[in-house]
């Protein structure tokens, strides 16, 4: 279990990374500070189930920050404004020859693709991708074997790849 002192050290180590990352979602300094505090509060609340020494902890932390920012933007109806403001940045990597893909089309295709995944496979996939749980943690939460988790996530990814292939860069 992570004690308060170790958590403070962890906070000091990663706070600048989280704050810098959150500025990609808003330029409002007060919001960024609030969101960063919220992210670390989540880490504190989950401290018993998170391996802070894991090599991919920073990725998990930043994924949590991203999810939190998007959730807050959506809740405050600012997501559409953010998406509109950043659409150029999001699509600038595409060459002039490639058609620009409407993000709404991608979101709708993703929603439809998700509906084609079985409930158990979808749950395993979301626990992995959105919650950042490891396969063993998912197995424990869902009360299934790790091999079954692998199978569920593999099936989910296969369906997503198939359904979203028209949006792939590697057609």
KEROSE-60512 format. One record per residue (C-alpha): residue number from 1; residue in three letters; x, y, z negated. Coordinates in steps of 0.05 Angstrom, whole numbers, plus 5000, padded with zeros to 4 digits. Example, Ala and Ser with C-alpha at 12.3 -4.5 7.8 and 13.67 -1.06 7.14 Angstrom:
PT   fivo   volo     px     py     pz
PT      1    ala   5246   4910   4844
PT      2    ser   5273   4979   4857
END
This chain:
PT   fivo   volo     px     py     pz
PT      1    unk   5000   5000   5000
PT      2    unk   5025   5068   5019
PT      3    unk   5032   5116   4960
PT      4    unk   5020   5190   4960
PT      5    unk   5094   5208   4965
PT      6    unk   5105   5162   5025
PT      7    unk   5043   5190   5058
PT      8    unk   5067   5261   5048
PT      9    unk   5133   5241   5081
PT     10    unk   5094   5210   5139
PT     11    unk   5052   5273   5144
PT     12    unk   5114   5317   5147
PT     13    unk   5144   5271   5200
PT     14    unk   5085   5272   5248
PT     15    unk   5044   5335   5235
PT     16    unk   5080   5376   5289
PT     17    unk   5069   5320   5340
PT     18    unk   4995   5317   5325
PT     19    unk   4986   5392   5326
PT     20    unk   5023   5399   5392
PT     21    unk   4982   5343   5422
PT     22    unk   4916   5373   5398
PT     23    unk   4933   5439   5433
PT     24    unk   4920   5403   5499
PT     25    unk   4846   5401   5479
PT     26    unk   4838   5472   5452
PT     27    unk   4879   5535   5443
PT     28    unk   4840   5552   5379
PT     29    unk   4892   5548   5324
PT     30    unk   4841   5541   5268
PT     31    unk   4807   5482   5304
PT     32    unk   4874   5449   5317
PT     33    unk   4893   5455   5243
PT     34    unk   4825   5427   5221
PT     35    unk   4829   5370   5270
PT     36    unk   4900   5352   5249
PT     37    unk   4878   5351   5177
PT     38    unk   4819   5306   5196
PT     39    unk   4865   5258   5233
PT     40    unk   4911   5251   5173
PT     41    unk   4851   5243   5127
PT     42    unk   4830   5184   5170
PT     43    unk   4900   5155   5164
PT     44    unk   4897   5163   5088
PT     45    unk   4828   5130   5085
PT     46    unk   4854   5071   5127
PT     47    unk   4922   5068   5093
PT     48    unk   4910   4997   5067
PT     49    unk   4897   4969   5137
PT     50    unk   4949   5008   5178
PT     51    unk   5021   4987   5187
PT     52    unk   5056   5055   5185
PT     53    unk   5123   5022   5201
PT     54    unk   5098   4991   5265
PT     55    unk   5136   5017   5327
PT     56    unk   5071   5039   5360
PT     57    unk   5044   5076   5300
PT     58    unk   5057   5144   5333
PT     59    unk   5016   5122   5393
PT     60    unk   4960   5099   5348
PT     61    unk   4963   5166   5311
PT     62    unk   4959   5206   5375
PT     63    unk   4904   5162   5403
PT     64    unk   4865   5175   5339
PT     65    unk   4878   5250   5349
PT     66    unk   4854   5246   5421
PT     67    unk   4791   5209   5402
PT     68    unk   4777   5258   5346
PT     69    unk   4786   5318   5392
PT     70    unk   4741   5290   5446
PT     71    unk   4688   5270   5396
PT     72    unk   4689   5340   5365
PT     73    unk   4687   5374   5434
PT     74    unk   4629   5331   5455
PT     75    unk   4592   5344   5389
PT     76    unk   4602   5418   5398
PT     77    unk   4582   5414   5471
PT     78    unk   4650   5441   5490
PT     79    unk   4671   5378   5526
PT     80    unk   4641   5400   5592
PT     81    unk   4675   5468   5586
PT     82    unk   4741   5435   5569
PT     83    unk   4734   5386   5627
PT     84    unk   4717   5443   5675
PT     85    unk   4777   5484   5652
PT     86    unk   4824   5425   5656
PT     87    unk   4797   5392   5719
PT     88    unk   4852   5423   5761
PT     89    unk   4906   5397   5714
PT     90    unk   4874   5328   5713
PT     91    unk   4870   5323   5789
PT     92    unk   4934   5361   5810
PT     93    unk   4974   5296   5813
PT     94    unk   4932   5275   5872
PT     95    unk   4959   5292   5941
PT     96    unk   4921   5338   5988
PT     97    unk   4902   5277   6031
PT     98    unk   4866   5243   5974
PT     99    unk   4794   5262   5958
PT    100    unk   4784   5293   5890
PT    101    unk   4743   5246   5847
PT    102    unk   4686   5276   5807
PT    103    unk   4698   5260   5733
PT    104    unk   4623   5252   5724
PT    105    unk   4624   5196   5777
PT    106    unk   4681   5162   5739
PT    107    unk   4644   5168   5673
PT    108    unk   4581   5139   5702
PT    109    unk   4619   5082   5736
PT    110    unk   4654   5067   5670
PT    111    unk   4587   5067   5633
PT    112    unk   4557   5019   5684
PT    113    unk   4619   4975   5682
PT    114    unk   4615   4972   5607
PT    115    unk   4543   4949   5611
PT    116    unk   4565   4889   5652
PT    117    unk   4612   4864   5596
PT    118    unk   4583   4815   5546
PT    119    unk   4570   4845   5477
PT    120    unk   4625   4805   5442
PT    121    unk   4677   4821   5496
PT    122    unk   4656   4894   5495
PT    123    unk   4663   4897   5419
PT    124    unk   4733   4865   5422
PT    125    unk   4754   4913   5478
PT    126    unk   4729   4975   5441
PT    127    unk   4761   4954   5376
PT    128    unk   4826   4946   5414
PT    129    unk   4824   5008   5458
PT    130    unk   4785   5058   5418
PT    131    unk   4800   5038   5346
PT    132    unk   4871   5016   5361
PT    133    unk   4865   4950   5324
PT    134    unk   4912   4893   5337
PT    135    unk   4887   4826   5364
PT    136    unk   4896   4795   5295
PT    137    unk   4857   4852   5262
PT    138    unk   4801   4844   5314
PT    139    unk   4800   4769   5301
PT    140    unk   4791   4783   5227
PT    141    unk   4737   4835   5237
PT    142    unk   4698   4792   5287
PT    143    unk   4712   4727   5250
PT    144    unk   4740   4693   5312
PT    145    unk   4808   4666   5333
PT    146    unk   4862   4709   5363
PT    147    unk   4858   4667   5426
PT    148    unk   4784   4684   5432
PT    149    unk   4800   4758   5423
PT    150    unk   4850   4751   5480
PT    151    unk   4797   4718   5523
PT    152    unk   4745   4771   5508
PT    153    unk   4791   4828   5523
PT    154    unk   4818   4795   5586
PT    155    unk   4746   4786   5612
PT    156    unk   4729   4858   5595
PT    157    unk   4790   4884   5632
PT    158    unk   4775   4839   5691
PT    159    unk   4705   4868   5697
PT    160    unk   4729   4939   5688
PT    161    unk   4783   4930   5741
PT    162    unk   4733   4900   5789
PT    163    unk   4679   4952   5777
PT    164    unk   4726   5012   5777
PT    165    unk   4771   4991   5835
PT    166    unk   4745   5047   5880
PT    167    unk   4776   5097   5832
PT    168    unk   4843   5062   5828
PT    169    unk   4905   5096   5856
PT    170    unk   4928   5029   5883
PT    171    unk   4868   5011   5928
END
